[in-house]
Amino acid sequence: LSAGVCCCCAALRPRYKRLVDNIFPEDPKDGLVKADMEKLTFYAVSAPEKLDRIGAYLAERLTRDVVRHRYGYVLIAMEALDQLLMACHSQSIKPFVESFLHMVAKLLESGEPKLQVLGTNSFVKFANIEEDTPSYHRRYDFFVSRFSAMCHSCDPDPEIQNEIRIAGIRGIQGVVRKTVNDELRATIWEPQHMDKIVPSLLFNMHKIEDVDSRIGPPSSPAAGVKEENPCVLAENCFRELLGRATYGNMNNAVRPVFAHLDHHRLWDPNEFAVSCFKIIMYSIQAQYSHHVIQEILGHLDVRKRDSARVRAGIIQVLLEAVAIAAKGSIGPTVLEVFNTLLKHLRISVDFELGDRRSSAGSATLSTSSKESDERIVQNAIIQTIGFFGSNLPDYQRSEIMMFIMSKVPVVGTTSKSLDPSNLGDLGTRRIQIMLLRSLLMVTSGYKGTTISNALPAPFLDPLLSPSLMEDSELRQLVLEILHNLIDRHDNRAKLRGIRIIPDVSDLKIKRDKISRQDVSFMKKHGQQLYRHIYLGCKEEDNVQKNFELLFTTLALTTIELANEEVVIDLIRLAIALQDFAIINEDNLPMFNRCGVMALVAAYLNFLSQMIAVPAFCQHVSKVIETRSVEAAYFLPETIFKDKCDLPKSLEKDEKDLFFLTNKIAESLGGSGYNVERLSVPYVPQVTDEDRLSRRKSIVDTVSIQVDILSSNGTEDKIDNTEEITFEALKKAIDNNGLEEQEKEKRRLVIEKFQKAPFEEIAAQCETKANLLHDRLAQILELTIRPPPSPSGTMTVTAGHAHYHSVPVYEMKFPDLCVY
C-alpha cells in the first residue's frame, strides 16, 4: 500500500522489492524502519545472488526521489545502501557496488549541497571497505572530476562553501585509498587524474594561514580540526597521496605542482612553493627523492627565459629540496644537478651583462633592479651548489670539486670550462669568482684522510692557477679553499688574523704525526705550494686579508704537513720573501713591502715556537723586539692599522731588523737539523701558469746561484755554477732581445736547480769549478777580496746581484751594477 498499489498486486511483487519497500516509512521524518532493515539485510546475506537486483531497485527509487526532491527518502535509501555494503562481502557484491556508485554519482550531480555531502559520505564509507578481490573494470574517472570540482566550490555562503570543499577533499582521499592499494589497478596515477587531484588539493592548501605548520614531517592534527579546516585536510590528503606514490608514478604526482605554481604565479614570492616541496620531500619515500630534484631541474630549464625573480624562486625551492634529500638517497642526479646549475649561472651572467651593455650611458632604475635580481639568482645558485656539495659523501664530494674546478674559465686555455669568449673580462671574472665561491662552500667541512686525497694533482693544478691572477678576490678564494682542504684538525679559527703570537701553546693546536702519504705529497707538490705563496706575496693589489690568508696558509702547512725537510723549505721561503721585500725588484708599493716583512715576522714567530728550538726562538724574538722599537711598521699589529706611517725607504744595512740565514742555520744546526739547504736561496718554479695568468713571467729573469765555500781558509771553490760567457751575460741584460730558444734554455736551467737533488748539482758543478773560475776572471777581471766570513752565497740576476749572506766578490764590469 505504501508503494501505491493494491494488496493483490503487492503480494505478486518479488520478495526483494517488498523487503526494500518496507524499510521506507510513510513519513520520512520517522527514519529507516530498523526491523524491516534487519529482514532485508538477512535476506541479502542469505541470498547474495539477489544483491544486484536489490541495488538496482534501490537506485531506481533513489533516482525518482531525487527528481521529486523527496530528500527524506533519499537519506533513507543511502542509509540502507551503507548498511548493506557493510554487511555483505561475497563475490556477488560487485554488481551491487555498481548500483551503489551509480546512486552516489546521482547525488553528486545534484545541485543540492546536502545531497552532495551525503553522497560523499557514502563514498568514503565504501572506500574504507576492503574488497576480497579487485574489480579491474571499475573506474573512478567521474568521481575524480566531481570531487575535484567540489574542492573549488565558490558558493556565496561561506559555510556551505567550506562544507562542499571539505566533502570534495574527503572524496578525493577516498578515491586515493580505494585505488592505490591495488598494484594492478593504477589508473588514479594517470596524468589526466593527477592534473585534477593535485591542483585541487593545492588550491585549498594555499588558503592556510600558518605556513610553518607544513615545514616539517607529517603531523597528526585532531580529528575535529580536520573536519573544520579544508586547508589542513587537503594537506593531509596531499601527504597521503605522495606517501603512496611509487617509482613509476612519482613524476605524475609532482608535475601538476609546477603547473599550479606557474598558473597562479606563486614563484615570486615563493613561500608557498617552498612549503609545498617541503611537504613533498618529507612525504615521499627517501629513495625517490632524486625524482623530485630532477623535475625541479627540468622545470628550471623550461623557465630559463623568465624573470630573474621567478628563476630565483625555483632555485630556492631546489635548495630546500636538496637540503632534505642530500643526506638520504640522491641517486644518479648529482652531476646533473651541478651541471644544470652551472649552466644557469652562465645564463644569469649573460642576462646581467646584456642588460648592462644595452643600457650603457643611461643608468636607469630598472636596469639596476634587473642586475640586482640577477645577483639574487647567482647567489641562490651558489648557495645551492655549496649546500648540496657539502652534504655529499667524501667520495662524491671529491668528484664534484674536480667537476666544478674544470668549469672555471682560464683565459688562454681550451678546456671544458664555461666558455668565456662571449663574456669578456668582466663576465669571465664574475664566473670565476662565483664558481670559486661555490667550491669554497663545497669544501667546507671536508676531512680527507690524507692530503693527497683532498688535493689530487688533477685538482691541485687548476685550483692554484687562479692564485696567479691579477685579482685579489680570486686569490683570497683560492687560499680559503686550500685552508678547507688542508686543515684537518679545525685549527684555522685559532689562527685567524695575522699577528705576533706571544705563546703558541695557548692556542691548543691539534696535530698528528705526519703520515708517509703526506710526506710523499710534499715531495711531489711542495714546491708548487711554495711557488704560489711566494708569487701571491708579490701582487701589488694585496690588502690586509690577503696577507692574513697567506699567513694562515703557511701556518696550516706547518701544522699539517711539515717534517724537518719541509721546515727547512718553509724557512727558505720566508727568507726569500724578506729578500724580495728589501731589494724590491718588482717596484712594489711600500705598504706591500712592509706587509711582506710583517708576514715573515708573524710566521717565523709561529714556526719557531712550533718546532721549539731555543736558539731559533731567541733570534726571532730579538728581531721582533728590535722592530717594535725601531721599525714597528715591520710588524702586523702596526702596518695593518688604518693610519700607519710608512717609511720612505728600507735600509739594507740594518741587519738587526732582518732575520739572518746564517744565524738561523747556526741555531737549527745545533739541534740536529740538516741546514745545508739553507745556503741555497729559494727560487720559485717556472711554469706555463705565468703566461696564462697574464702577469710578468719570472722566465724573463735569469738567476744563477753561486755558492762559495772556503777551504783551509785560503782557497775558494765555486759550486753550483753555469757556464758563463760575455755573450750570455749581455743577453741576460738585454731582455728584449731574448729568443724563444734562450728562454727555454734558461727555464730548464732554473728547473734543474729547483728540482734536482742538491748533492747531484754539487757533484756536477765540482767538475766545472776550475774552468768556470778562469773564465770569470778573464771576462769580468775579477779580483778576489778576503771574505769577511767563511762562506757566502751570491745570486747574479739580469742587471743585479744581491747577497744572501755576506758580500764576497767585487766585480769590475762597467755594465753590471754588482755589489
HELIX and SHEET records of a PDB file:
HELIX    1   1 CYS A    7  LEU A   12  1                                   6    
HELIX    2   2 ARG A   15  ASN A   22  1                                   8    
HELIX    3   3 PRO A   28  ASP A   30  5                                   3    
HELIX    4   4 LYS A   34  SER A   46  1                                  13    
HELIX    5   5 PRO A   48  LYS A   50  5                                   3    
HELIX    6   6 LEU A   51  VAL A   67  1                                  17    
HELIX    7   7 TYR A   71  ALA A   87  1                                  17    
HELIX    8   8 ILE A   93  GLU A  109  1                                  17    
HELIX    9   9 PRO A  113  ALA A  127  1                                  15    
HELIX   10  10 ASP A  141  CYS A  151  1                                  11    
HELIX   11  11 PRO A  158  VAL A  180  1                                  23    
HELIX   12  12 THR A  187  TRP A  189  5                                   3    
HELIX   13  13 PRO A  191  MET A  205  1                                  15    
HELIX   14  14 VAL A  211  ARG A  214  5                                   4    
HELIX   15  15 ALA A  223  GLU A  228  1                                   6    
HELIX   16  16 PRO A  230  GLY A  243  1                                  14    
HELIX   17  17 MET A  250  HIS A  263  1                                  14    
HELIX   18  18 GLU A  271  SER A  283  1                                  13    
HELIX   19  19 ALA A  286  TYR A  288  5                                   3    
HELIX   20  20 SER A  289  VAL A  302  1                                  14    
HELIX   21  21 ALA A  308  ALA A  325  1                                  18    
HELIX   22  22 GLY A  331  THR A  333  5                                   3    
HELIX   23  23 VAL A  334  SER A  358  1                                  25    
HELIX   24  24 LEU A  365  SER A  390  1                                  26    
HELIX   25  25 ASP A  394  LYS A  407  1                                  14    
HELIX   26  26 GLY A  424  THR A  443  1                                  20    
HELIX   27  27 ILE A  451  ALA A  454  1                                   4    
HELIX   28  28 ALA A  457  LEU A  464  1                                   8    
HELIX   29  29 SER A  465  LEU A  468  5                                   4    
HELIX   30  30 SER A  472  ILE A  486  1                                  15    
HELIX   31  31 ARG A  492  LEU A  495  5                                   4    
HELIX   32  32 VAL A  504  LEU A  507  5                                   4    
HELIX   33  33 ARG A  516  CYS A  537  1                                  22    
HELIX   34  34 GLN A  544  LEU A  561  1                                  18    
HELIX   35  35 GLU A  564  ILE A  583  1                                  20    
HELIX   36  36 MET A  590  ILE A  611  1                                  22    
HELIX   37  37 PRO A  614  GLU A  630  1                                  17    
HELIX   38  38 ALA A  632  PHE A  634  5                                   3    
HELIX   39  39 PRO A  636  ILE A  639  1                                   4    
HELIX   40  40 LYS A  655  LEU A  657  5                                   3    
HELIX   41  41 THR A  661  GLY A  669  1                                   9    
HELIX   42  42 GLU A  676  SER A  679  5                                   4    
HELIX   43  43 GLU A  689  LEU A  692  1                                   4    
HELIX   44  44 ILE A  698  ASP A  700  5                                   3    
HELIX   45  45 PHE A  726  ILE A  733  1                                   8    
HELIX   46  46 ASN A  735  GLY A  737  5                                   3    
HELIX   47  47 GLU A  740  LYS A  755  1                                  16    
HELIX   48  48 PHE A  758  LEU A  780  1                                  23    
SHEET    1   A 4 GLU A 715  ASP A 719  0                                        
SHEET    2   A 4 ILE A 704  SER A 711 -1                                        
SHEET    3   A 4 SER A 791  THR A 797 -1                                        
SHEET    4   A 4 HIS A 800  TYR A 803 -1                                        
SHEET    1   B 2 THR A 783  ILE A 784  0                                        
SHEET    2   B 2 TYR A 809  GLU A 810 -1                                        
END                                                                             
